[in-house]
Amino acid sequence: MNSKRLLVFQHLRVEHPGIFRGFFKEDGFELHTVELDEGEQIPDLSDFDALWVMGGPMDVWQEDKFPWMIEEKVAIRKAVNELNMPYVGICLGHQLLADALGGEVGMGIKPEIGVMPIQKTEVGKQNPFLHNLPDTIKSLQWHSAEVKTVPEGFQILQESDLCTIQSIGSGRQIFTTQYHQEIINTTVSEWSEIPEYKKALEATLGSNAVHKLEKNTLEYMDVFNKSAKQFYENWKSVVFKD
């Protein structure tokens, strides 16, 4: 495979592609990260082969508080609609894609936080991005907002009891998830230092919440990493198919 240039939008330094960074390096992909919350500028999108958009504690409707999200959504629309760039979105990146393309994002009935199962929809069972992944997998959830309606032309590929839109896709170009599959051993401890995340975590899981979630996450880390690797191999074969 020829060397690819991947563009990553981040909204917190600790919320990065995680285990996928190692996969990118193994394949010789060139990674360019833009830390939007720190004022870094979005480069010329045409210089890149794919766009990954990561999570963050902000909500898609908080443009007054985070005005850089306005430009980010413009860039997402251009990348997807004009340049036909492959797109992966995780958590906030999933919600931003939906919002930018005309879907609806709002608060969920209750926060979904913890290690929880998600299931493929009937459509998802046929989707190449999910090839060779079990119909039900364990996932790390850490969100209060969710996608309520998907943009026109998108399919719902996975769901959970609390959130019916866990992942969406469009053709061989776009795949996004509400859940986190990028996590590594330090993820929970690092994210729990973010005030918004810690508050939601303690409100949902109670006292000693950080220790409980970290312990539970580490128990399933091999499962998470195996799922992430399978998705990554699927993604490469789907979007960079010769």
N, C-alpha and C positions, 0 to 999 in steps of 0.2 A: 504493500500500500504506500502510495506517495505521501510525503509528509503533509499533514494538515495543520492549518492554523485555527485554533479554537478561541473564541472570545467569550469571556465570563463576566457577567455583571454580578457584583457582590454588594450587599447592603450592610454587612458587618464583617470585619476581618475574620472573626471566628466562625462565620457561617460560609464556608468555602466548599469546593467539590469533594473534600474528604478523601475517601478511598479511591475515587475516580482519578485523582491527581496521579496516583501511582500507575493506574492503567494508561493514562495519557502518556506518561513518561516512557513506559515500556514500549509503546507503539511509536515513539518519536514524534508525537504531536507537539506543536508549539502552542503554549498557553499564554494568552494575554488577559490579565485580570484588570478590570476597572472597578475601583472602590467608589461607588457613586455617593455613598454617605459622607465621604471625605472630600467631595468636590472634584474628583478626577473626571476628566472629559471623555465622552464616548468617541472613539476613533472612527475612521471611515469603515463602514460595515462591509464594503465590497472587498476589503483586504482579508476577509476571514471566510472560513469554510463552514462554520457552525456557530450557533449562539447558545450558551447555557446561562440560565438566570436562576440565581440561588434564593434562599429564604431570607427572612428578616423580621424584626418585631413590628414594622410599620404595617398599616392597612392601606389598601389601594386607593381609598377615598381621602387619604390624608395629604392631599397635594399642597394645601396651604402650609402645613407643617414641614413637609418634605418636597419642596418645589421641583427638585431634580427628577421626581417621578414623572412629571409632565413630559420631559424630554425622553426619559426612558421608555415610556409608552409609545411615543412617536417612533423611536428607534425599533421597538419590537414590531410595530405595524410595518415599517419599511422592510425590516429583515424578512418577515414572514410573507407579506403580500407582494412586495416589489422584487426582492432578491431571491425569494424562494429558499432561504437558508434553513438548514435543519435546525430545529429548536428543541431544547430540553428545558423544562421549568420545574423547579422543586419548591413546594410550599408557597411562599410569596411569588416565586417565579411562575408557578401554576396559576395563581390568582391574577397576576399582572397580565398574563397572556389572555386569559378569559376576559378581563375588563377591557383591555386594549382592543380586542376584536369584536366587542359588542355583547359579551355575556354579562351575567350579573353576579356580583360578589357581595356577600353580607355576613352578618354574624350568624354563627350556628346556634342551634337550640341550647347547646352546652359545649364547653371546651372539650376537645378530644385530645387527651394527653396520656401517654403511657405506651407500653408495648401491647399492640392490639392486632387482631387478624383483619385482613382485607380479602375480598373475594373478586375474582374475575366475573364480569358480566358475560352473558352469552356472546355478545359481540367481542368482548375482550379475549375470550377463549380462542378466537380465530386471528387475533392481531399479532403480526410478526414481532412487534416490540416485546411481547410477553411470551414468545416461543420458549418452550422447555422450562417455564416457570410453573410451579404448582398452581392449581386453581385458587387455593387459599394460602397466603403467606403471612408471616408475622412482620409487623412494621413498627417503626417508631413514629408516634403521632405527637405533635406539639403545636396545636393551633386552636384559635377561637373563631376566626372567620373562615368562610368556605365559599366555593363556587356554587351558586344557586342555579344558574342556567348556563348552558354551554353556547359558545358562538355557533352561528350557522355553519353546517357542514362538518361539525365535530361529533365524535362518538364517545360515549362514556364507557371506559374499559374496565374499571375496577370500582368497588363500592365497599362500604362498611356499614355497620348497624347505625352509627351516629352520623355518618356523612355519605350520602348516596353518590357523590361525585368525587371519587378518590384519584382517578386518573382519566385523562382525556387524550384523544389523538386525532390526527387528520392525515390520512394517507401514509406515505412513507417519509413525511417531513417533520411532523410535530408529535411529541409525547411529553406530557406533564403529569406530575404527581403531587397530591396534597401531602402524602407521607414522605418520610425521609429514608432513603436507601443509601445515602452517601456517608453515613456515620462511621466513626472510628472510636477507639477506646476513650479518647479524651472529649468526645462530643458533649456528653451530658454535663460534665464538670465545667467545661468552658461556657456552654450556653446558660447554665444556671447562674452565672455571674451577671447576666443581662437582667436588669431590674424587671422589665416587662415579662420576661420568660419565667423568672423566679416567682413572681407574684402569681402568675397563672398556674404554675406548677404546684405551689403550696396550697392554693385555693382548691385545686382538684384532688391532690393526693394527700393533703394534710401534713401533719408534723413529720419531720425527717424525710421530706419529700425527695430531696436531691439524692440522698443515700439510697432510698427505695428504687428510684428510677434508674440510677446508675447501676445498681446491683442487677436489676432485671434486664437492663440493656446489655450488660456484659455477658450475661448468661446466654443471650441469643446472638452475640456478635458474629459467630461463625455462620449462623443462618443468614443474618443480614448481609454479610460480606459475600456469601455464595450467591444470593439473589442479585446483589449489585453487579457481580462479575458476569452473571448470565445476561442481565439486562444490557450491560455494556457491550458484550459480544453481539447480542441481537442488534443493538443500535448501530454499531459499526457496519454490520452486514446489510442492514436496511438502508441507511442513508448514504453509504459510500460504496454501494454495490456497483461494480464495474459494468 
